[in-house]
Amino acid sequence: MSLKQVPLHHIHQKLGAKIVPFAGFEMPVRYSSDLDEHNTVRNAVGIFDVSHMGEFILKGEGALGLIQRVSANDASILFDGKVQYSYLPNGRGGIVDDLLVYRISELEYMLVVNASNIEKDWNWISQYASDYDRDDAPLTMVNVSDDMCLFAVQGPWLPKPYSRSPRPTSIRWSITPSRKPILPDVPM
């Protein structure tokens, strides 16, 4: 099986990133030493390409209901642009996987799952989707994992436009060619 590449693979190569196999991808893991990059993130700001992660878009009146069914946390407390860490319980006291739940709008959510479990998580969530897809309130669920770039930007000196607080510790966003960036707390 050949390895996939993140959308910005050629840029990472050009900039001298160390590329290694990870979760079916050729992943950029560092540009300098582990210690140097650790200190940069702890003392300034670092950007991580996590485009290998899986992303599912759930849209429609049943989206929140489905998320409430499959996720351990209460996603109803989210508002537009907010994210919640959660997990998918397996119904037997174990965990299918952990995930992030982003509320894009009242009727649209994005679930971010681990790269090595995209198919497993998709299948787990999909088995419950029909319970929340009604003729009068259709639910759409789309796996956009191959079409999404995802970055984690972390560190105490994250530029102010991306947060209301003067020194945030982390923020995440995603950008696709077909839609505006999903930037929590940033007016677009």
Helices and strands as residue ranges (DSSP letters): E 4-5, H 9-14, E 18-22, E 25-30, H 34-43, E 46-49, E 54-60, H 63-70, G 75-77, E 83-89, E 95-105, E 108-113, G 115-117, H 118-129, G 130-132, E 139-143, G 145-147, E 149-154, G 160-162, E 170-176, E 179-182
